[in-house]
Amino acid sequence: DMRSVIQTLAKDLLFVVLAVLTDSTYHVVQSAATKVIQLVVDHLGCGIGPYLNNIVPALCRTYNKNDEDLKKSLRTTLEKIFLSIGEVLPKLSTNVVRNLSSAVLIPLLTQGILPINAAAESELDDEEPKVDPLSDPAEIQMLRLIYLSLTVLKGDAKPPGSLFSTMYNTMLTNEDSSLVKKCSILTWDACSSSLLLSAKFQRPDYFDGHLSLMKELILSAIIVSERDYSLDDEEDDGK
């Protein structure tokens, strides 16, 4: 049947399709590649776990490449793939989810992603490769998967300070109505709960790094608030 065929070919098939998706700039080729990935994800189910560390960055890179001109059909397929990944995530082993979260999802959200050929170009120029921040659609998908990962891992994960910092900046710089801000708020709550659960039976200094970060974030929020307040006063005086 189809599932057994895909199971047999999955490793080599995904290697080729992900390479095509990463290298191509043509929408029709990207659309075809994502449909193949969707087929593999849907048929493998929990068997997709070992391949997610390669699939997710390729999908994020596709979002970034087409940020200003993402065709509806390609956007729909990308969303369907991430939806399927989200559905299978709670069924994967804890080790697979932990590795995906710490090695892929959180670094993508907090550090961004290398654009196509960036690594090769940096070797020629002897410079550090340029890293692009995720586009809003890719950021939303990462926040969603991190949220789902933390609900699976519960106290088995200690969200890093960089994740809190990234979400804080997202919440601070986006409108209240924006989807990326709403996702950041939900994921922030999940991170806080996960951090508290992971702290059980730990030493008192377990929170030291996070507490220092929170002090910095609160201070920066106060500074921003005071600056906005002073600007409002200046505008009123001008009137």
Residue pairs with C-beta under 8 A, 6 or more apart in sequence:
2 43
3 43
3 44
6 13
6 39
6 40
6 43
6 44
7 43
7 44
7 47
10 40
10 44
10 47
10 51
11 51
13 36
13 40
14 37
14 40
14 51
14 54
14 55
17 33
17 36
17 37
17 40
18 33
18 37
18 54
18 55
18 58
20 29
20 33
21 29
21 30
21 33
21 34
21 37
21 58
21 62
22 58
22 61
22 116
23 116
24 30
24 33
25 65
27 66
27 71
27 74
30 62
30 65
30 66
30 74
31 71
31 73
31 74
31 77
34 59
34 62
34 74
34 77
34 78
34 81
35 77
37 55
37 59
37 81
38 77
38 80
38 81
38 84
40 48
40 51
41 48
41 55
41 81
41 84
41 85
41 88
42 84
44 51
45 88
45 91
46 88
46 91
46 92
48 55
48 85
48 88
49 88
49 92
49 93
49 96
49 100
50 96
52 85
52 96
52 100
52 104
53 99
53 100
53 103
53 104
55 81
55 85
56 85
56 100
56 104
56 105
56 108
56 145
57 104
57 108
57 113
59 78
59 81
59 82
59 138
59 141
60 108
60 113
60 134
60 138
60 141
60 142
61 113
61 115
61 116
62 74
62 78
63 70
63 78
63 134
63 135
63 137
63 138
63 141
64 113
64 115
64 132
64 134
64 135
64 138
65 115
65 116
66 74
67 135
67 137
70 137
75 137
78 137
82 141
82 144
82 145
85 145
86 144
86 145
86 148
89 97
89 145
89 148
89 149
89 152
90 148
90 151
90 152
92 100
92 152
94 152
94 153
94 156
97 149
97 152
97 153
98 149
98 153
98 156
98 157
100 145
100 149
101 145
101 146
101 149
101 150
101 153
101 157
102 157
105 142
105 145
105 146
105 149
106 146
106 159
106 160
106 162
106 163
108 134
108 138
108 142
109 134
109 139
109 142
109 143
109 146
109 163
109 166
110 160
110 162
110 163
110 165
110 166
111 131
111 162
112 131
112 132
112 133
112 134
113 131
113 132
113 134
113 138
114 129
114 130
114 131
114 132
115 130
115 132
118 129
118 130
118 131
119 129
121 129
122 128
122 129
122 130
133 139
134 142
136 178
136 179
136 180
139 170
139 180
139 183
140 179
140 180
140 183
143 167
143 180
143 183
143 184
143 186
143 187
144 183
144 187
146 163
146 187
146 190
146 191
147 183
147 186
147 187
147 190
149 157
150 157
150 159
150 187
150 190
150 191
150 193
150 194
151 190
153 194
154 194
154 197
155 194
155 197
155 198
155 200
156 198
157 194
157 198
158 194
158 195
158 198
159 191
159 194
159 195
161 209
161 210
161 213
163 191
164 188
164 191
164 210
164 213
164 214
164 217
165 213
165 217
167 184
167 187
167 188
167 191
168 188
168 217
170 180
170 181
170 184
171 181
171 184
171 185
171 188
172 221
172 224
174 180
174 181
174 184
175 181
195 207
195 210
199 206
199 207
